[in-house]
Amino acid sequence: LDGWIIPTMESIYNYLVTTDIRKEYLISLRDYSDQSYMSEFLANEISDIIEQLSSEKFAAICATHAINLIAADLVQLESVKKLINNCGRINHFFKTSYSSHSLLTKGFVNMKIKNDELKTWVKTY
């Protein structure tokens, strides 16, 4: 499920199904512009879609998009911006100071931490 507002101010939602071999199918594209209380309405719509497709075929619901939307909101908070900035400064410190980098690397070895370096990104899949 994904929803957005198009430039003509219509609230459009699509329902996609992803198979176990990662093929995606558009099940439905709907205009919900006339809906004002969305949570209960969407819950019912999702239930209807699942029933139409046979609910035993659904092993799990993926919340990746919802998590991305939440993360996008979180990074707008000043406290989170400050945390991200401080993490970047720490990373920069250890990347640019040879003696500190050496101590950090030895610490990784002593604590048996694999991939003995700081990263600005991580693989999430």
C-alpha positions in Angstrom: 0.0 0.0 0.0 1.3 3.4 -0.9 -0.6 6.7 -1.0 0.1 10.2 -2.2 -1.6 13.4 -3.2 -1.2 14.3 -6.8 -1.0 18.0 -8.0 -4.7 18.1 -8.6 -5.2 17.5 -4.9 -6.5 13.9 -5.3 -5.6 11.3 -2.7 -4.5 8.3 -4.7 -3.6 4.9 -3.2 -2.1 1.8 -4.8 -2.1 -1.8 -3.6 0.9 -3.8 -4.7 1.7 -7.4 -4.1 5.3 -8.6 -4.2 5.9 -12.3 -4.9 8.6 -14.5 -3.3 10.6 -14.0 -6.5 10.3 -10.2 -6.2 7.8 -9.6 -9.0 5.4 -6.8 -8.2 1.8 -6.6 -9.3 -0.6 -3.7 -9.1 -3.7 -5.1 -7.5 -5.7 -1.8 -7.3 -5.4 1.9 -7.8 -8.0 3.9 -5.9 -9.0 7.5 -5.4 -9.7 8.2 -1.7 -10.1 12.0 -2.0 -13.5 11.9 -0.4 -12.2 10.1 2.8 -11.3 12.2 5.9 -10.8 9.6 8.6 -8.3 7.3 7.0 -7.0 4.8 9.6 -10.1 2.7 10.0 -11.1 3.1 6.4 -7.7 1.9 5.2 -7.7 -1.0 7.6 -11.0 -2.1 6.1 -9.8 -1.6 2.5 -6.6 -3.6 3.2 -8.7 -6.4 4.8 -10.9 -6.5 1.7 -7.9 -6.7 -0.7 -6.4 -9.5 1.4 -9.7 -11.4 1.4 -10.0 -11.0 -2.4 -6.5 -12.4 -2.9 -6.9 -15.2 -0.4 -5.4 -14.4 3.0 -3.4 -17.7 3.4 -1.1 -16.4 0.7 0.1 -13.6 3.0 3.0 -14.6 5.2 4.0 -11.1 6.4 3.4 -7.4 5.9 6.4 -5.4 4.9 6.6 -2.0 6.6 9.7 -0.7 4.8 7.9 2.3 3.3 6.3 3.2 6.6 9.6 3.0 8.3 11.1 5.3 5.6 8.3 7.8 6.1 8.8 7.8 9.9 12.6 8.1 9.4 12.1 11.1 7.1 10.0 12.8 9.8 12.5 11.9 12.5 15.5 13.5 10.7 13.6 16.8 10.7 13.7 16.9 14.5 16.5 19.1 15.9 17.6 16.5 18.4 18.0 13.9 15.7 19.8 16.3 13.4 22.2 17.0 16.3 22.7 13.3 16.9 23.4 12.6 13.2 25.8 15.6 13.1 27.7 14.4 16.2 28.0 10.9 14.8 29.5 12.4 11.6 31.9 14.4 13.7 33.0 11.3 15.6 33.5 9.4 12.4 35.4 12.3 10.9 37.7 12.4 13.9 38.7 8.8 13.7 39.1 9.0 9.9 41.4 12.0 10.1 43.5 11.3 13.2 46.0 8.5 12.6 46.8 7.9 16.3 43.1 7.8 17.3 42.3 5.6 14.3 45.1 3.2 15.4 43.7 3.0 18.9 40.2 2.4 17.6 41.4 -0.4 15.3 43.2 -2.0 18.2 40.0 -1.7 20.2 38.0 -3.5 17.5 40.6 -6.3 17.6 40.6 -6.6 21.4 36.7 -6.6 21.5 36.6 -9.1 18.6 34.5 -6.7 16.4 34.4 -7.7 12.8 34.8 -5.2 9.9 37.3 -3.1 12.0 36.4 0.3 10.7 33.8 3.0 11.1 31.2 3.3 8.3 28.9 6.2 7.3 26.4 3.7 5.9 25.4 0.1 6.5 23.8 -2.5 4.3 20.2 -3.2 5.4 19.3 -6.1 3.2 
